[in-house]
């Protein structure tokens, strides 16, 4: 679509036939009407549908399906009973093998939109999928609310502030569902006030549950609006009595009016401060706020792709930026001369140091701080990395980090991305000095529109 086009010819509640061409970055169907792009949640590529316009914007429109005239052969019945109300998954109505094909295309669309690459000549590989694409998430963050006097826990409906009760989420590990439901019952039985965003009254906002899928260890975090937690000892004794698998109970205080789950203050209530997870031969200690991949099964495939892209010989000095608890660096340590990791969350760095020590890995060192601050300092001191690996948040790499990479010029840059749009923008910046050798999409979140990607970049000679 020409960017100067507008939706002037499309009106609210207008109905018209539409052929769906692709899936958009959020999993919605994409079609064109009067040269204007129209996004249609629930519609699939190849389908002919009649839609009704729900929103108009200067450069695009949103619509809902009124009737499917021609169905996609890949359309299936979504197994989740609240699939259409809950915003957590976007692709349960699309058979899994086709999800993998569409996710590769979502990556291609981002490159088309944000880069000047000759995409036809790029090595963009087929998406690596899961053998069993259900019950894979090791962590849930369910908001609490009240409905008809009953405590509910779930997710907000797409584009609304209506909380959908999700007693059993079929992409969550069964243990996270069981623990969340039981903790919700305990809070209800003890009449602990639920936080109300509208009135700003109440205490408990969110139940966060993390399970070590290989270890069976479970951590519960109660996110509260205030530090004072009524009937605290009763809550703890009931959790221990009803949920013997819970080995760590934590409180996090978040008084702010924000959609961000965690606040700055974390209080250890009972049991261990961490839970342990094992991925292949590695055991990782995870504190409440530490980042860890949500799908341990696919994490093995993802990190093996990073290892393949790094092409280590045992002599390399590696920087692991946005290192979290050190997962990627430790995975590569046996093939490198030295690993230096950094992250802005100090608890994560402490976990990374413990994880390295536990595994007897002496060539991995971890620092609290930003790569864009530490890398120039190390370069001045004469330490220059052969490869830099980044696994940034959805916002992509900090511009200062990209500028630093272009100055420091490591021979290899390996970019692990969870957002095709920010990946594409960052690759365009890096292309001043780097060639994108290949891109390998990995499906870390089956049934959703998310796609992870490992990109190998080589310094141009």
BELMOZI-V193077 format. One record per pair of residues at least 12 apart in sequence whose ideal C-beta (glycine too) atoms are under 8 Angstrom apart, sorted by the first residue. I is the first residue (numbers start at 1). GAP is how many residues later the second one is. D is the distance in Angstrom with one decimal. If there is no record, write none. Layout:
I:GAP:D
I:GAP:D
This chain:
1:31:6.9
1:34:6.3
1:35:6.7
1:36:4.9
1:58:7.6
1:59:7.8
2:33:7.1
3:56:6.7
5:30:5.4
5:31:5.7
5:54:6.8
6:30:7.4
6:52:5.7
6:53:6.6
7:29:5.3
7:49:4.6
7:50:6.4
7:51:6.9
7:52:7.2
7:53:6.7
7:54:5.0
9:25:4.7
9:27:7.0
10:23:6.6
10:24:6.8
10:26:5.9
10:28:7.7
10:43:5.9
10:46:5.8
10:51:4.9
11:42:6.7
11:45:7.4
12:41:5.6
12:42:7.6
12:43:7.5
12:44:6.1
13:39:6.1
13:40:6.1
14:38:7.2
14:39:4.8
15:35:6.1
15:36:6.8
15:37:4.9
15:38:7.7
15:51:6.2
16:17:5.8
16:34:7.2
16:35:6.7
17:31:6.6
17:32:7.3
17:33:5.4
17:34:7.9
17:52:7.1
18:13:4.0
18:14:7.9
18:15:6.0
18:20:6.1
18:22:6.8
18:25:7.7
18:30:7.5
18:31:5.6
18:32:7.5
18:33:5.1
18:45:7.4
19:12:5.7
19:28:7.6
19:29:5.4
20:20:6.7
20:23:4.7
20:24:6.2
20:25:5.4
20:26:6.6
20:27:4.8
20:28:7.7
20:29:6.6
21:24:6.4
22:23:5.5
22:80:7.8
22:83:6.1
22:87:6.7
23:21:7.4
23:22:6.1
23:79:4.6
23:82:6.7
23:83:6.2
23:426:7.1
24:15:5.6
24:82:7.6
24:85:7.7
24:425:7.9
25:81:5.6
25:84:6.9
25:85:6.9
25:395:6.6
25:396:6.4
25:424:6.7
26:13:7.8
26:64:6.5
26:423:5.4
27:14:7.5
27:63:3.0
27:64:5.2
27:421:7.0
27:422:3.2
28:12:5.9
28:13:4.5
28:14:7.5
28:15:7.2
28:62:7.5
29:12:7.5
29:13:7.1
29:14:2.9
29:15:6.0
29:16:6.9
29:18:6.9
29:20:7.5
31:12:7.5
31:18:7.9
31:20:7.9
33:28:7.6
36:23:7.9
36:24:6.6
36:25:6.1
37:22:7.5
37:23:4.6
37:24:7.5
38:13:6.8
38:15:7.7
38:22:7.0
38:23:4.9
38:24:7.3
38:25:5.4
39:21:6.4
39:22:7.4
39:23:5.1
39:24:7.3
40:22:7.6
40:23:5.1
40:24:6.9
40:25:6.1
41:23:7.0
41:49:7.6
41:117:7.4
42:22:7.6
42:23:5.5
42:42:7.5
42:51:6.6
43:22:5.5
43:25:7.8
44:28:4.0
44:30:6.6
44:31:5.7
44:49:7.3
44:50:5.9
45:27:6.7
45:57:6.9
46:24:7.7
46:26:5.0
46:27:7.8
47:21:6.1
47:23:5.9
47:24:6.2
47:25:5.0
47:28:7.6
48:20:7.7
48:21:4.4
48:22:4.0
49:16:5.1
49:17:7.6
49:18:6.7
49:19:5.3
49:20:6.4
50:15:7.6
50:16:4.7
50:17:4.3
50:19:6.6
51:12:3.8
51:13:6.4
51:14:6.0
51:15:6.2
52:12:5.7
52:14:5.2
72:22:7.7
74:20:5.7
74:21:4.8
74:24:4.0
75:18:5.9
75:19:6.8
75:20:7.8
76:16:7.9
76:17:6.2
76:18:7.0
76:19:5.1
77:16:7.3
78:14:3.7
78:15:4.8
79:13:6.6
79:91:6.3
80:12:5.9
80:89:7.7
80:90:5.4
82:72:7.9
82:82:5.6
82:83:7.7
82:84:6.1
85:72:5.5
85:79:4.9
86:68:6.9
86:69:5.3
86:71:6.7
86:72:7.8
86:78:4.6
86:80:6.0
87:68:6.1
87:69:6.4
87:70:5.9
87:71:3.5
87:72:7.6
88:67:5.0
88:78:7.5
88:81:6.8
88:83:7.2
88:360:7.4
89:82:6.3
89:358:4.3
89:359:5.3
90:357:7.7
90:358:5.5
90:359:4.5
91:356:5.5
91:357:6.3
91:358:6.1
92:355:4.9
96:33:6.8
96:37:5.3
96:350:6.5
97:32:7.4
99:30:7.7
99:344:7.2
99:347:6.8
99:348:7.5
100:26:7.0
100:27:4.1
100:29:4.6
100:343:6.0
101:25:7.9
101:26:7.3
103:24:4.9
103:338:5.8
103:340:6.1
103:346:7.7
103:348:4.0
104:20:6.5
104:21:8.0
104:22:6.4
104:23:5.0
104:337:5.4
104:347:7.7
106:314:5.8
106:343:6.8
106:345:5.7
107:17:6.6
107:313:4.7
107:316:7.9
107:332:6.6
107:334:5.4
107:344:6.0
107:346:5.9
108:16:6.3
109:311:7.5
110:310:3.6
110:311:4.9
110:313:6.8
110:314:4.2
111:13:7.9
111:309:7.7
111:313:5.0
111:316:7.7
113:308:7.4
113:311:6.9
114:307:6.4
114:310:3.8
114:311:4.8
114:314:6.2
115:309:5.3
115:310:7.9
115:312:6.2
115:313:4.5
115:316:7.4
116:312:6.9
117:310:7.7
117:311:7.8
117:314:7.3
117:319:7.0
122:314:6.6
122:316:7.7
122:317:6.9
123:314:7.0
123:315:3.8
123:316:7.1
124:314:7.4
124:315:4.9
124:317:7.6
125:313:6.4
125:314:6.8
125:315:4.9
125:316:7.0
126:315:7.7
127:314:4.2
127:315:6.9
127:316:5.4
127:324:6.8
128:170:7.8
128:173:5.4
128:177:7.3
128:312:7.0
128:313:7.1
128:314:4.7
128:315:6.6
129:314:4.8
129:317:7.2
130:165:7.8
130:167:6.5
130:168:6.0
130:313:6.3
130:316:5.4
132:165:8.0
133:310:7.6
133:313:3.3
133:314:6.6
134:36:5.6
134:37:6.4
134:312:7.3
134:313:7.6
135:35:6.5
135:36:6.9
135:37:6.7
135:38:5.7
135:39:6.0
136:35:6.4
136:37:7.1
136:158:7.9
136:159:4.8
136:161:6.1
136:162:7.3
136:310:6.8
137:32:7.8
137:34:5.4
137:35:4.8
137:36:6.1
137:39:7.0
137:157:5.1
137:158:6.5
138:35:5.6
138:38:7.2
138:72:6.2
138:73:5.3
138:74:7.3
138:75:5.3
138:139:7.1
138:154:7.7
138:156:5.9
138:157:7.3
138:158:6.0
139:37:6.9
139:69:7.1
139:70:6.9
139:71:4.4
139:72:7.6
139:153:7.7
139:155:5.5
140:29:6.8
140:32:5.2
140:36:4.4
140:37:7.4
140:40:5.8
140:67:7.8
140:68:7.1
140:69:5.0
141:65:6.0
141:66:7.9
141:67:5.0
141:120:5.3
142:12:5.6
142:13:6.9
142:24:6.7
142:38:5.4
142:64:6.7
142:65:5.4
142:66:8.0
142:67:7.9
143:12:6.9
143:13:6.8
143:20:5.8
143:62:6.8
143:63:5.5
144:40:7.1
144:43:7.3
144:50:5.0
144:51:7.0
144:60:5.6
144:61:6.4
144:62:6.5
144:63:6.6
145:18:4.1
145:49:6.4
145:51:7.9
146:48:5.4
146:50:7.7
147:16:7.6
147:18:6.8
150:38:7.4
151:33:5.6
151:36:6.1
151:37:4.1
151:43:6.0
152:13:3.8
152:32:7.7
153:12:6.9
153:13:7.1
153:27:5.7
153:28:7.4
153:31:4.7
153:54:5.9
154:12:3.8
161:36:7.5
167:14:6.0
171:274:7.8
171:275:7.1
171:276:5.5
171:277:7.7
173:38:5.3
173:40:6.0
175:34:7.9
175:36:4.6
175:41:7.7
175:43:6.1
175:70:6.9
176:33:4.4
176:34:7.5
176:35:5.5
176:42:7.9
178:65:7.9
179:30:4.7
179:32:7.6
179:39:5.6
179:41:6.3
179:64:5.8
179:66:7.5
179:67:6.4
180:27:5.2
180:29:5.1
182:57:7.8
182:60:5.3
182:61:5.5
183:24:5.2
183:26:7.6
183:37:5.8
183:39:7.6
183:56:6.5
183:60:7.5
184:23:6.6
186:49:6.2
186:52:4.5
186:53:6.3
186:56:6.9
187:17:5.8
187:48:7.3
189:49:7.5
190:40:8.0
190:41:5.1
190:44:5.8
190:45:6.4
190:48:7.2
192:12:5.7
192:37:7.8
192:38:5.8
192:39:6.4
192:43:7.0
193:37:7.3
195:29:7.6
195:30:4.7
197:60:7.5
200:25:7.9
200:57:7.6
202:23:6.7
203:21:5.2
203:22:6.0
203:23:6.0
203:25:7.6
203:26:6.6
203:27:6.5
204:18:5.9
204:19:7.4
204:20:5.6
204:21:7.9
204:25:7.9
205:18:4.8
205:19:6.4
205:20:5.8
205:49:6.5
206:15:7.9
206:16:7.8
206:17:3.9
206:55:5.7
207:13:6.9
207:14:7.5
207:15:6.5
207:16:7.7
208:12:7.3
208:13:3.9
208:14:8.0
208:15:6.4
208:44:7.7
208:53:6.8
208:80:7.4
209:12:7.7
210:65:6.0
210:76:6.7
210:78:7.9
210:82:8.0
211:64:7.6
212:63:5.1
212:64:5.4
212:65:4.1
212:66:7.2
212:74:7.7
213:64:6.9
213:83:5.2
213:84:7.9
214:63:6.3
214:64:4.0
214:65:7.4
214:82:6.9
215:60:7.3
215:61:5.0
215:62:6.1
215:63:5.9
215:68:7.7
216:29:6.4
217:28:7.6
217:30:4.9
217:31:7.4
217:55:7.9
217:58:4.2
217:59:5.6
217:60:7.8
218:25:7.3
218:27:5.0
218:28:4.8
218:29:6.5
218:30:7.6
218:57:6.8
219:27:7.3
219:28:7.1
219:29:4.0
219:30:7.6
219:31:6.6
219:55:7.6
219:56:4.4
219:67:7.6
219:69:6.7
220:19:6.5
220:23:7.8
220:26:5.5
220:28:7.3
220:29:5.3
220:30:7.2
221:29:4.5
221:30:7.3
221:31:5.5
221:67:4.9
222:13:7.7
222:27:7.7
222:28:7.5
222:29:5.2
222:30:7.4
222:47:8.0
223:28:7.9
223:29:4.8
223:30:7.8
223:31:5.5
223:38:6.1
223:39:6.7
223:40:7.3
224:27:6.1
224:28:7.3
224:29:5.7
224:30:7.4
225:28:7.8
225:29:6.8
225:30:5.6
226:27:6.9
226:29:6.6
227:26:5.1
227:38:7.1
227:40:7.5
229:22:6.0
232:37:7.2
236:13:6.1
236:33:6.1
236:34:5.0
239:31:7.8
240:30:7.3
246:25:7.1
247:24:4.9
247:25:5.3
247:28:6.4
248:22:7.7
248:23:4.6
248:24:4.6
248:25:6.6
248:26:6.5
248:27:5.4
248:40:8.0
249:20:4.5
249:21:4.3
249:22:5.6
250:16:6.2
250:17:7.0
250:18:6.0
250:19:6.1
250:23:7.5
250:38:4.5
251:15:7.4
251:16:4.4
251:18:5.4
252:13:7.0
252:14:5.1
252:15:7.5
252:36:6.4
252:37:7.5
253:12:4.2
253:13:7.8
253:14:7.1
262:26:7.8
262:27:5.6
266:21:7.9
266:22:5.7
266:23:6.4
266:81:8.0
273:14:6.3
274:12:5.6
274:13:5.2
274:77:7.2
277:15:6.7
277:19:6.4
279:17:5.5
279:20:5.6
279:21:6.1
279:24:7.7
279:48:7.3
280:20:5.9
282:45:7.6
282:48:5.9
282:49:7.1
282:73:7.5
282:77:6.4
283:72:7.7
283:75:6.6
283:76:7.6
284:41:5.5
284:42:7.7
284:43:6.4
284:67:7.4
284:71:5.3
285:40:7.2
285:66:5.3
285:69:5.3
285:70:6.0
285:73:7.4
286:39:6.3
286:65:6.6
287:60:4.8
287:61:7.6
287:63:7.7
287:64:5.7
289:56:6.5
289:58:5.8
289:59:7.6
290:34:6.5
290:35:4.9
290:55:7.0
290:57:5.9
290:58:4.6
290:61:5.2
291:33:4.1
291:34:7.1
291:54:7.4
291:57:6.3
292:32:6.6
292:33:6.1
292:35:6.9
293:34:6.9
293:151:7.0
294:150:7.2
294:151:7.4
295:149:4.9
295:150:6.8
298:144:6.4
298:145:6.8
298:146:4.9
299:28:7.4
299:145:7.7
301:141:6.0
302:114:7.1
302:140:5.0
302:142:6.6
302:150:6.3
302:152:6.8
303:24:7.0
303:25:6.0
303:28:4.5
305:135:5.2
305:137:6.3
305:149:4.4
306:22:5.8
306:25:7.0
306:26:7.1
306:83:6.4
306:108:5.9
306:110:6.2
306:148:5.8
307:24:6.4
307:25:5.9
307:28:7.0
309:103:7.7
309:105:4.8
309:131:7.6
309:145:5.7
309:146:7.9
309:147:4.1
310:22:5.9
310:25:7.3
310:26:7.8
310:77:5.8
310:79:7.1
310:102:6.9
310:104:6.0
311:101:7.4
312:20:6.4
312:23:3.4
312:24:5.4
313:22:7.5
314:21:6.0
314:22:7.0
314:23:6.7
315:22:5.3
315:71:7.7
316:19:7.7
316:20:4.9
316:21:5.9
316:70:4.2
316:71:5.8
317:19:7.2
317:20:5.8
317:21:5.0
317:23:7.5
317:66:6.9
317:67:7.2
317:68:4.9
317:69:5.3
317:70:7.9
318:14:6.2
318:18:4.8
318:20:7.0
318:21:4.9
318:22:7.2
318:67:6.2
318:68:7.0
318:69:5.3
318:70:7.6
318:71:6.5
319:20:8.0
319:21:5.4
319:22:7.5
319:23:7.7
319:52:6.6
319:56:6.7
319:66:4.4
319:68:7.4
319:69:4.5
319:70:6.9
319:91:7.3
320:12:7.8
320:19:5.8
320:20:7.1
320:21:3.9
320:22:7.6
320:69:5.3
321:20:7.6
321:21:6.2
321:50:4.0
321:67:6.4
321:68:6.9
321:69:4.5
321:70:7.7
321:71:7.5
321:80:6.8
322:20:8.0
322:21:6.1
322:49:7.7
322:68:5.8
322:69:5.1
322:70:4.9
322:71:7.3
323:18:3.3
323:19:6.1
323:20:5.0
323:25:7.5
323:26:7.8
323:29:6.0
323:43:6.6
323:68:7.7
324:19:6.0
324:21:7.8
324:24:5.2
324:28:7.2
324:67:7.4
325:23:5.4
325:26:4.1
325:27:5.2
325:30:6.0
326:15:5.7
326:25:7.2
326:26:3.2
326:27:7.8
326:29:5.0
326:30:6.1
326:38:6.6
326:40:6.1
328:61:5.9
328:63:6.2
328:88:7.3
329:12:4.6
329:23:7.5
329:35:5.3
329:37:7.9
329:60:7.8
330:22:8.0
330:25:6.1
330:26:6.3
330:29:6.5
330:31:6.0
330:34:6.1
332:57:7.6
333:23:7.7
333:28:4.8
333:30:5.9
333:31:5.0
334:27:8.0
336:27:6.8
337:26:6.6
338:25:5.0
338:26:7.8
338:27:7.4
339:24:6.2
339:25:4.1
339:26:7.0
340:24:7.9
340:25:5.4
340:26:7.8
340:27:7.0
340:34:7.8
340:38:7.3
340:43:8.0
340:45:7.4
341:23:6.8
341:24:7.4
341:25:4.7
341:26:7.2
342:24:7.1
342:25:4.6
342:26:7.2
342:27:5.3
342:28:6.9
342:29:5.5
342:32:5.5
343:23:7.8
343:25:6.9
344:24:7.1
344:25:7.0
344:26:6.2
345:23:7.8
346:22:4.6
349:17:4.9
349:18:6.7
349:19:4.6
352:12:7.8
352:14:4.2
353:13:5.2
370:28:7.1
370:30:7.7
370:31:7.3
371:17:7.6
371:19:7.7
371:30:5.3
371:33:6.8
372:26:6.0
372:28:3.9
372:29:4.5
372:31:7.4
372:32:4.7
375:13:7.9
375:29:5.1
375:30:7.9
375:33:5.6
376:28:6.1
376:31:7.4
376:32:7.4
379:29:5.5
384:24:6.7
384:26:7.5
385:23:7.2
385:25:4.8
386:24:6.1
386:25:5.5
386:26:6.7
387:23:5.5
387:24:6.7
387:25:4.0
387:26:7.1
387:27:6.5
388:17:6.2
388:20:7.7
388:22:4.7
388:24:7.6
388:25:5.3
388:26:7.4
389:25:4.6
389:27:7.0
390:23:7.6
390:24:7.4
390:25:5.6
390:26:6.7
391:25:4.0
392:25:7.4
392:30:7.8
393:25:7.6
394:24:5.8
394:25:4.4
394:28:6.7
395:24:7.7
395:27:6.1
396:21:7.4
396:23:6.5
396:26:2.9
396:27:6.8
396:29:6.5
396:30:5.1
397:18:7.8
397:25:7.8
397:29:5.1
399:30:7.9
402:24:6.2
402:27:5.0
402:28:6.4
405:25:6.7
406:23:7.8
406:24:7.1
406:26:6.3
406:27:5.5
409:24:6.6
409:50:5.8
410:49:7.0
411:47:7.1
411:48:5.0
412:44:7.0
412:45:6.9
412:46:6.2
412:47:7.3
413:17:6.6
413:21:5.9
413:44:4.1
413:46:7.7
414:40:6.7
414:41:7.1
414:42:5.9
414:43:7.2
415:12:7.3
415:38:7.8
415:39:7.5
415:40:4.4
415:42:6.7
416:36:7.0
416:37:7.5
416:38:5.5
417:35:6.7
417:36:4.9
417:38:6.9
418:26:7.4
418:32:6.6
418:34:5.3
420:31:6.3
420:33:6.7
423:30:6.0
423:32:6.9
427:28:6.7
427:30:7.5
430:27:6.0
433:26:6.3
433:27:5.8
434:23:4.1
434:24:6.5
434:25:6.0
434:26:6.4
435:22:6.8
435:23:5.3
435:25:5.6
436:19:6.2
436:20:7.7
436:21:5.7
437:19:4.4
437:20:6.6
437:21:5.2
438:17:7.4
438:18:5.6
439:14:5.5
439:15:7.5
439:16:4.9
440:13:6.6
440:14:4.6
440:15:7.6
441:12:4.9
442:12:6.6
